[in-house]
Amino acid sequence: MSSSSKIRVIVVDDSALVRSLLAEIINRQPDMQCIGTANDPLVAREMIREMNPDVITLDVEMPRMDGIDFLGRLMRLRPMPVVMISTLTERGAEVTMRALELGAVDFVAKPRVGLASGLNELAAQIVDKIRVAAVAQVRRAPAASAGAIVHPHAGGAAAAAPVAASPLLGRLSTEKLVAIGASTGGTEAIREVLVHLPADAPAIVITQHMPPGFTTSFAARLNSLCQITVKEAVQGERILPGHAYIAPGGRQFALAKSGANYVAVVDDGPPVNRHKPSVEVLFKSVAAHVGRNAVGIMLTGMGADGAAAMREMKDAGSYNYVQDEASCIVFGMPREAIAHGAADEVLPLAQIAPALVARLRGAGDRVHHRI
């Protein structure tokens, strides 16, 4: 592969060791090249201007300018694919969620000890995420006013206010269930769906590809923004209306039936489609136990995880929404779901929550009419 066709990467990190290791990992790949390294964002800014990279990797915590401040400015002024190099700490997880909100494509969590061996063990993940970032659809981040809920991938428009609380399903809310799957770009796509749902929405189960240590912050952030309650799923707990349950990072999450109730199954099962948690695992259980009372939603992400199981859901009677290509950061999982014939509707991200609410209200109206 010629150097001109390689993915050109700039590494931004205040650690000389990390810069050296990441450059070495990148340069070992036949399809990418580290064209420069910078020890702080001010140096990086000049390098980006001069060298016009395809992707940058960006450390969260750096001197002179915080990585998050730099990312915010970069995504407003010169949007480009960014992979964050995060830390496996509670603070690191919170900052990483903010980075994804600002428009970073993805992140890698570097270990706190054994940095050299740890990063080399993560080499395959790092270069996979750089490849995904290189083809991701990155859009200019808006200049958000303080406290505003803004979707960084929606062309700069502030998100609409959440749907006003109103009776949605009545007794049907205990039977209906919404299952969501997502990967790259999914943290913000999931937020965009959930903030528009009323407090009495049916139970929602979610698998977002994410490593251990980050889903707690992800759930807490969503819970602070949504009318519904958002939490990590816990083994054996009852799945309740008005709640969204997120698969814990590094665990598999599925549903089971206990009498008339749905319950969470959270275990240390093997990876499926290379993922743990896997959308396939969750969607298969929804097909088996929820059937025609389910609504499926497939959002942005790389690969094919969950596509076959979403078709199983459809065959079992569910109604499925799939995010369209134009609004996806990465149109991988949605494309595969469509190819499997799993989609009932393919919609822009901003239209999925309104369509879901309208469909559920229609179901509630029909039940009320029968009564």
DOMARLUM-471781 format. One record per residue (C-alpha): residue in one letter; x, y, z. Coordinates in steps of 0.1 Angstrom, whole numbers, plus 5000, padded with zeros to 4 digits. Layout:
<"A"; <X; Y; Z>>
...
//
This chain:
<"M"; <5000; 5000; 5000>>
<"S"; <5015; 5034; 4990>>
<"S"; <5020; 5060; 5018>>
<"S"; <4995; 5083; 5001>>
<"S"; <4967; 5058; 5005>>
<"K"; <4975; 5050; 5042>>
<"I"; <4955; 5063; 5071>>
<"R"; <4975; 5093; 5084>>
<"V"; <4975; 5096; 5122>>
<"I"; <4988; 5122; 5146>>
<"V"; <4992; 5110; 5183>>
<"V"; <4986; 5136; 5210>>
<"D"; <4997; 5126; 5245>>
<"D"; <5018; 5142; 5272>>
<"S"; <5036; 5108; 5279>>
<"A"; <5066; 5102; 5258>>
<"L"; <5063; 5065; 5264>>
<"V"; <5026; 5064; 5253>>
<"R"; <5035; 5085; 5222>>
<"S"; <5063; 5061; 5213>>
<"L"; <5042; 5030; 5219>>
<"L"; <5012; 5043; 5199>>
<"A"; <5034; 5054; 5170>>
<"E"; <5050; 5020; 5169>>
<"I"; <5016; 5002; 5170>>
<"I"; <5003; 5024; 5142>>
<"N"; <5034; 5020; 5120>>
<"R"; <5033; 4982; 5123>>
<"Q"; <5000; 4983; 5103>>
<"P"; <5003; 4981; 5065>>
<"D"; <4974; 5005; 5060>>
<"M"; <4983; 5033; 5084>>
<"Q"; <5011; 5056; 5093>>
<"C"; <5019; 5078; 5123>>
<"I"; <5028; 5111; 5106>>
<"G"; <5036; 5130; 5139>>
<"T"; <5033; 5131; 5176>>
<"A"; <5026; 5160; 5199>>
<"N"; <5030; 5164; 5237>>
<"D"; <5003; 5189; 5241>>
<"P"; <4973; 5203; 5222>>
<"L"; <4989; 5236; 5213>>
<"V"; <5017; 5218; 5195>>
<"A"; <4990; 5194; 5180>>
<"R"; <4970; 5223; 5167>>
<"E"; <4999; 5235; 5145>>
<"M"; <5007; 5199; 5134>>
<"I"; <4970; 5194; 5123>>
<"R"; <4971; 5226; 5103>>
<"E"; <5003; 5217; 5085>>
<"M"; <4999; 5179; 5081>>
<"N"; <4961; 5175; 5077>>
<"P"; <4958; 5140; 5093>>
<"D"; <4930; 5115; 5087>>
<"V"; <4926; 5107; 5124>>
<"I"; <4941; 5119; 5157>>
<"T"; <4944; 5100; 5190>>
<"L"; <4940; 5123; 5219>>
<"D"; <4948; 5119; 5256>>
<"V"; <4922; 5131; 5280>>
<"E"; <4945; 5147; 5306>>
<"M"; <4973; 5170; 5293>>
<"P"; <4992; 5202; 5303>>
<"R"; <4986; 5237; 5290>>
<"M"; <4951; 5228; 5276>>
<"D"; <4928; 5200; 5288>>
<"G"; <4921; 5173; 5261>>
<"I"; <4884; 5180; 5264>>
<"D"; <4888; 5217; 5259>>
<"F"; <4909; 5210; 5229>>
<"L"; <4884; 5185; 5215>>
<"G"; <4856; 5210; 5219>>
<"R"; <4874; 5236; 5199>>
<"L"; <4886; 5212; 5173>>
<"M"; <4851; 5198; 5166>>
<"R"; <4837; 5233; 5163>>
<"L"; <4864; 5248; 5141>>
<"R"; <4879; 5218; 5122>>
<"P"; <4858; 5186; 5127>>
<"M"; <4878; 5154; 5122>>
<"P"; <4879; 5118; 5135>>
<"V"; <4892; 5116; 5170>>
<"V"; <4899; 5085; 5191>>
<"M"; <4903; 5093; 5228>>
<"I"; <4929; 5076; 5249>>
<"S"; <4912; 5074; 5282>>
<"T"; <4921; 5061; 5317>>
<"L"; <4905; 5033; 5336>>
<"T"; <4893; 5055; 5365>>
<"E"; <4859; 5069; 5375>>
<"R"; <4871; 5104; 5365>>
<"G"; <4884; 5090; 5332>>
<"A"; <4851; 5074; 5325>>
<"E"; <4832; 5106; 5331>>
<"V"; <4855; 5127; 5309>>
<"T"; <4853; 5100; 5282>>
<"M"; <4815; 5104; 5282>>
<"R"; <4819; 5141; 5277>>
<"A"; <4844; 5135; 5249>>
<"L"; <4819; 5113; 5230>>
<"E"; <4792; 5140; 5236>>
<"L"; <4816; 5165; 5219>>
<"G"; <4820; 5143; 5189>>
<"A"; <4849; 5119; 5195>>
<"V"; <4843; 5088; 5174>>
<"D"; <4854; 5063; 5200>>
<"F"; <4879; 5057; 5229>>
<"V"; <4905; 5032; 5241>>
<"A"; <4910; 5028; 5279>>
<"K"; <4947; 5026; 5287>>
<"P"; <4957; 5006; 5317>>
<"R"; <4969; 5023; 5349>>
<"V"; <4998; 4998; 5355>>
<"G"; <5019; 4979; 5330>>
<"L"; <5015; 5006; 5304>>
<"A"; <5038; 4992; 5278>>
<"S"; <5025; 4956; 5279>>
<"G"; <4989; 4968; 5284>>
<"L"; <4990; 4991; 5253>>
<"N"; <5005; 4963; 5232>>
<"E"; <4978; 4939; 5243>>
<"L"; <4953; 4966; 5232>>
<"A"; <4971; 4971; 5198>>
<"A"; <4944; 4952; 5178>>
<"Q"; <4916; 4973; 5194>>
<"I"; <4935; 5006; 5189>>
<"V"; <4941; 5001; 5152>>
<"D"; <4906; 4987; 5146>>
<"K"; <4892; 5019; 5162>>
<"I"; <4915; 5041; 5141>>
<"R"; <4903; 5023; 5109>>
<"V"; <4866; 5029; 5119>>
<"A"; <4873; 5065; 5128>>
<"A"; <4889; 5071; 5094>>
<"V"; <4856; 5063; 5076>>
<"A"; <4832; 5077; 5102>>
<"Q"; <4809; 5105; 5094>>
<"V"; <4821; 5134; 5116>>
<"R"; <4801; 5166; 5118>>
<"R"; <4809; 5201; 5132>>
<"A"; <4799; 5203; 5168>>
<"P"; <4777; 5233; 5177>>
<"A"; <4787; 5260; 5201>>
<"A"; <4764; 5249; 5229>>
<"S"; <4750; 5273; 5254>>
<"A"; <4757; 5263; 5290>>
<"G"; <4735; 5235; 5302>>
<"A"; <4718; 5229; 5269>>
<"I"; <4713; 5193; 5258>>
<"V"; <4728; 5193; 5223>>
<"H"; <4733; 5164; 5199>>
<"P"; <4768; 5168; 5184>>
<"H"; <4760; 5149; 5153>>
<"A"; <4727; 5166; 5143>>
<"G"; <4740; 5195; 5123>>
<"G"; <4743; 5219; 5151>>
<"A"; <4706; 5220; 5162>>
<"A"; <4698; 5217; 5198>>
<"A"; <4677; 5187; 5207>>
<"A"; <4640; 5192; 5210>>
<"A"; <4625; 5192; 5245>>
<"P"; <4616; 5157; 5257>>
<"V"; <4581; 5145; 5252>>
<"A"; <4558; 5158; 5279>>
<"A"; <4548; 5133; 5304>>
<"S"; <4514; 5119; 5296>>
<"P"; <4497; 5085; 5299>>
<"L"; <4513; 5064; 5272>>
<"L"; <4504; 5027; 5275>>
<"G"; <4483; 5021; 5306>>
<"R"; <4484; 4984; 5314>>
<"L"; <4501; 4976; 5281>>
<"S"; <4533; 4992; 5294>>
<"T"; <4540; 4962; 5316>>
<"E"; <4539; 4939; 5285>>
<"K"; <4556; 4960; 5258>>
<"L"; <4594; 4962; 5258>>
<"V"; <4619; 4982; 5237>>
<"A"; <4654; 4966; 5229>>
<"I"; <4682; 4989; 5216>>
<"G"; <4715; 4979; 5201>>
<"A"; <4745; 5002; 5193>>
<"S"; <4782; 5004; 5189>>
<"T"; <4805; 5032; 5175>>
<"G"; <4787; 5065; 5179>>
<"G"; <4760; 5048; 5200>>
<"T"; <4763; 5067; 5233>>
<"E"; <4750; 5099; 5218>>
<"A"; <4725; 5081; 5195>>
<"I"; <4710; 5063; 5225>>
<"R"; <4708; 5096; 5244>>
<"E"; <4690; 5112; 5215>>
<"V"; <4663; 5084; 5217>>
<"L"; <4660; 5082; 5254>>
<"V"; <4657; 5119; 5263>>
<"H"; <4626; 5121; 5241>>
<"L"; <4607; 5093; 5259>>
<"P"; <4581; 5101; 5286>>
<"A"; <4584; 5088; 5322>>
<"D"; <4558; 5061; 5317>>
<"A"; <4575; 5045; 5287>>
<"P"; <4577; 5007; 5285>>
<"A"; <4608; 4990; 5299>>
<"I"; <4639; 4995; 5277>>
<"V"; <4669; 4971; 5275>>
<"I"; <4701; 4983; 5259>>
<"T"; <4734; 4968; 5247>>
<"Q"; <4761; 4994; 5238>>
<"H"; <4795; 4980; 5231>>
<"M"; <4816; 4994; 5259>>
<"P"; <4844; 4980; 5282>>
<"P"; <4841; 4975; 5319>>
<"G"; <4842; 5006; 5340>>
<"F"; <4825; 5030; 5316>>
<"T"; <4788; 5019; 5316>>
<"T"; <4783; 5032; 5351>>
<"S"; <4791; 5067; 5341>>
<"F"; <4772; 5063; 5308>>
<"A"; <4740; 5052; 5328>>
<"A"; <4744; 5080; 5353>>
<"R"; <4748; 5106; 5326>>
<"L"; <4716; 5094; 5308>>
<"N"; <4697; 5092; 5341>>
<"S"; <4705; 5128; 5348>>
<"L"; <4691; 5138; 5313>>
<"C"; <4660; 5116; 5309>>
<"Q"; <4625; 5114; 5324>>
<"I"; <4628; 5076; 5326>>
<"T"; <4652; 5060; 5351>>
<"V"; <4684; 5048; 5335>>
<"K"; <4707; 5022; 5353>>
<"E"; <4731; 4994; 5347>>
<"A"; <4714; 4960; 5346>>
<"V"; <4718; 4938; 5376>>
<"Q"; <4715; 4900; 5376>>
<"G"; <4680; 4888; 5386>>
<"E"; <4663; 4922; 5389>>
<"R"; <4628; 4927; 5375>>
<"I"; <4626; 4947; 5343>>
<"L"; <4601; 4975; 5350>>
<"P"; <4583; 5001; 5329>>
<"G"; <4597; 5036; 5331>>
<"H"; <4632; 5022; 5333>>
<"A"; <4661; 5017; 5309>>
<"Y"; <4687; 4990; 5317>>
<"I"; <4722; 4991; 5301>>
<"A"; <4743; 4960; 5297>>
<"P"; <4773; 4964; 5321>>
<"G"; <4806; 4966; 5302>>
<"G"; <4824; 4933; 5299>>
<"R"; <4793; 4912; 5308>>
<"Q"; <4766; 4896; 5287>>
<"F"; <4730; 4909; 5292>>
<"A"; <4699; 4890; 5283>>
<"L"; <4662; 4887; 5293>>
<"A"; <4644; 4858; 5309>>
<"K"; <4608; 4853; 5320>>
<"S"; <4598; 4847; 5356>>
<"G"; <4560; 4842; 5357>>
<"A"; <4545; 4873; 5341>>
<"N"; <4577; 4893; 5347>>
<"Y"; <4608; 4899; 5326>>
<"V"; <4641; 4896; 5346>>
<"A"; <4677; 4905; 5338>>
<"V"; <4703; 4879; 5331>>
<"V"; <4738; 4893; 5336>>
<"D"; <4766; 4869; 5334>>
<"D"; <4802; 4863; 5324>>
<"G"; <4794; 4844; 5292>>
<"P"; <4819; 4843; 5263>>
<"P"; <4821; 4870; 5237>>
<"V"; <4796; 4867; 5208>>
<"N"; <4806; 4883; 5175>>
<"R"; <4838; 4893; 5194>>
<"H"; <4816; 4915; 5217>>
<"K"; <4809; 4913; 5254>>
<"P"; <4783; 4927; 5258>>
<"S"; <4768; 4916; 5225>>
<"V"; <4736; 4929; 5209>>
<"E"; <4731; 4894; 5195>>
<"V"; <4727; 4879; 5230>>
<"L"; <4702; 4905; 5241>>
<"F"; <4681; 4905; 5209>>
<"K"; <4680; 4867; 5208>>
<"S"; <4665; 4866; 5243>>
<"V"; <4640; 4893; 5234>>
<"A"; <4629; 4873; 5203>>
<"A"; <4625; 4842; 5225>>
<"H"; <4607; 4858; 5255>>
<"V"; <4590; 4890; 5243>>
<"G"; <4580; 4883; 5207>>
<"R"; <4553; 4905; 5193>>
<"N"; <4553; 4927; 5224>>
<"A"; <4588; 4939; 5215>>
<"V"; <4601; 4969; 5196>>
<"G"; <4636; 4967; 5183>>
<"I"; <4660; 4996; 5175>>
<"M"; <4693; 4993; 5158>>
<"L"; <4716; 5023; 5160>>
<"T"; <4750; 5034; 5146>>
<"G"; <4779; 5009; 5149>>
<"M"; <4806; 4990; 5131>>
<"G"; <4801; 4953; 5121>>
<"A"; <4771; 4930; 5121>>
<"D"; <4765; 4923; 5158>>
<"G"; <4727; 4918; 5164>>
<"A"; <4716; 4918; 5128>>
<"A"; <4707; 4881; 5126>>
<"A"; <4690; 4882; 5161>>
<"M"; <4670; 4913; 5151>>
<"R"; <4657; 4893; 5122>>
<"E"; <4647; 4866; 5147>>
<"M"; <4629; 4894; 5167>>
<"K"; <4610; 4904; 5135>>
<"D"; <4601; 4868; 5127>>
<"A"; <4588; 4865; 5163>>
<"G"; <4565; 4895; 5157>>
<"S"; <4585; 4925; 5169>>
<"Y"; <4584; 4959; 5151>>
<"N"; <4619; 4972; 5143>>
<"Y"; <4634; 5006; 5136>>
<"V"; <4668; 5010; 5121>>
<"Q"; <4688; 5042; 5119>>
<"D"; <4695; 5055; 5084>>
<"E"; <4729; 5059; 5068>>
<"A"; <4729; 5097; 5067>>
<"S"; <4725; 5101; 5104>>
<"C"; <4749; 5072; 5115>>
<"I"; <4784; 5078; 5126>>
<"V"; <4792; 5043; 5112>>
<"F"; <4766; 5026; 5090>>
<"G"; <4777; 4990; 5098>>
<"M"; <4752; 4973; 5122>>
<"P"; <4722; 4992; 5107>>
<"R"; <4733; 4982; 5071>>
<"E"; <4735; 4945; 5082>>
<"A"; <4702; 4946; 5099>>
<"I"; <4686; 4959; 5068>>
<"A"; <4704; 4933; 5047>>
<"H"; <4690; 4906; 5070>>
<"G"; <4655; 4919; 5063>>
<"A"; <4651; 4929; 5100>>
<"A"; <4639; 4965; 5095>>
<"D"; <4603; 4976; 5094>>
<"E"; <4613; 5012; 5091>>
<"V"; <4646; 5029; 5083>>
<"L"; <4646; 5064; 5099>>
<"P"; <4669; 5093; 5106>>
<"L"; <4680; 5093; 5143>>
<"A"; <4659; 5123; 5152>>
<"Q"; <4627; 5106; 5140>>
<"I"; <4631; 5073; 5158>>
<"A"; <4619; 5084; 5193>>
<"P"; <4588; 5103; 5179>>
<"A"; <4579; 5073; 5157>>
<"L"; <4583; 5049; 5187>>
<"V"; <4561; 5071; 5209>>
<"A"; <4535; 5074; 5182>>
<"R"; <4535; 5036; 5177>>
<"L"; <4532; 5029; 5214>>
<"R"; <4505; 5055; 5219>>
<"G"; <4486; 5039; 5190>>
<"A"; <4489; 5005; 5207>>
<"G"; <4477; 5021; 5240>>
<"D"; <4447; 5037; 5222>>
<"R"; <4437; 5003; 5207>>
<"V"; <4439; 4986; 5241>>
<"H"; <4418; 5014; 5256>>
<"H"; <4393; 5011; 5228>>
<"R"; <4389; 4974; 5234>>
<"I"; <4384; 4979; 5271>>
//
